Amino acid sequence: MTGPSAHVDDAFVAAIEAGVFPGAVLLVRDRDQVCVRAYGNRSLEPEVRPMDEATIFDLSSLTKPLATSVAMMLLVSDGGLWLGDRVTRFFHDFGVYGKTRITLRHLLSHCSGLAAWRPFFKQIQKIEQRGDKADFLGSDSAKQFVYQEICRERPEAAPATRAVYSDLGFILLGAVVEAVSGTSLDRYCRERIFKPLGLRSTSFIDLTTVRARRSEPLAETIAPTENCPWRKRVLCGAVHDDNAYAMGGVAGHAGLFGSARDVDVLLTRLRSAWLGHDEWIPTPVVREFWRIDGAVRDSTWALGWDTPSATRSSAGVRFSKNTVGHLGFTGTSVWVDLERGCHVVLLTNRVHPSRGNESIRQFRPMIHDRINEELERRRASLDPGTAR
């Protein structure tokens, strides 16, 4: 397909001028046609650098659907676990405070009753500052500490009674992947997802490995995020999420870096598996993960993936009802319209240089509607019967 229309381009130019984000990479696939466009600047601090189509972004919570949930799909396909498995199968001390009945399915569909978030990084900071454990921040010991703290959590609701988007649940799911596979989450994803699909720019950045090798990620290829108040520097190649950073950069809820083209490949392969055209993951497994779970009334959650809400959805109003996707805090999102065979990958670093900017909330639904309007016009010009 040709590049975005002036209607779409103008929206990005206006957003950049208004400070919604420094820059963005937009990728739109409509069946077998794809276009990708870079807008604005990759960085503003410490210097201004232009955005490039190949820029690697901190994908933030897109880690949940693109890494952790896909890893769970593969483990279910291999017979290593079942969605009905209780979390206590993997963490024997998790069952305190009535959490015995919580299952992997509950974690994936955000209805486990666990809290949305806890500032574990502050506890880890204090432990290191007291001198109790040297080099504790970002270590494997810190990661184990977080797992233990979640196991000791008192739930805020009974399982399957309400939906609460929970980082805590996905942190545990990352640990489950490690327990079942016998290797680290980043290594499992690299060997079973990224390498087989040829994703060359997608990875976690393990801070312990970076420190041991005294190396730094290639800053000229990565979009920086926040000028972090407590890390006291502009983050580039270090995960923005505070808890993921404190856990060493590899976690089930955040930590994945990647480019728009790599995300496109992964989404395309998943949709092919959903259609039954790709044996990488069995079709029934993908379809199970991509349907609304239904355990909680009015919840939009599938298993590790969201679906557009009936009102005020970031996806806008023009995707079909058969759509899955997810957002990332750093300004990233994906939406896959399974009915029409299209998807939109929007990658920005709206938290650069500060996370206080939330203007993307209004931009996301507007740009998705403009893109879908354009796709509908193009389909109508080719075949009036396929416009919607």
Secondary structure, 3 states (H helix, E strand, C coil): CCCCCHHHHHHHHHHHHCCCCCEEEEEEEECCEEEEEEEEEEECCCCCEECCCCCEEEEECCHHHHHHHHHHHHHHHHCCCCCCCEHHHCCCCCCHHHCCCCEHHHHHCCCCCCCCCCCHHHHHHHHHHHCCCCCCCCCHHHHHHHHHHHHCCCCCCCCCCCCCCCHHHHHHHHHHHHHHHCCCHHHHHHHHHHCCCCCCCCEECCHHHHHHHCCCCCHHHECCCCEECCCCEECCCCCCCHHHHHCCCCCCCCCEEECHHHHHHHHHHHHHHHHCCCCCCCHHHHHHHCCCCCCCCCCCECCCCECCCCCCCCCCCCCCCCEEEEEECCCEEEEEECCCCEEEEEEECCCCCCCCCCCHHHHHHHHHHHHHHHHHHHHHHHCHHHCC
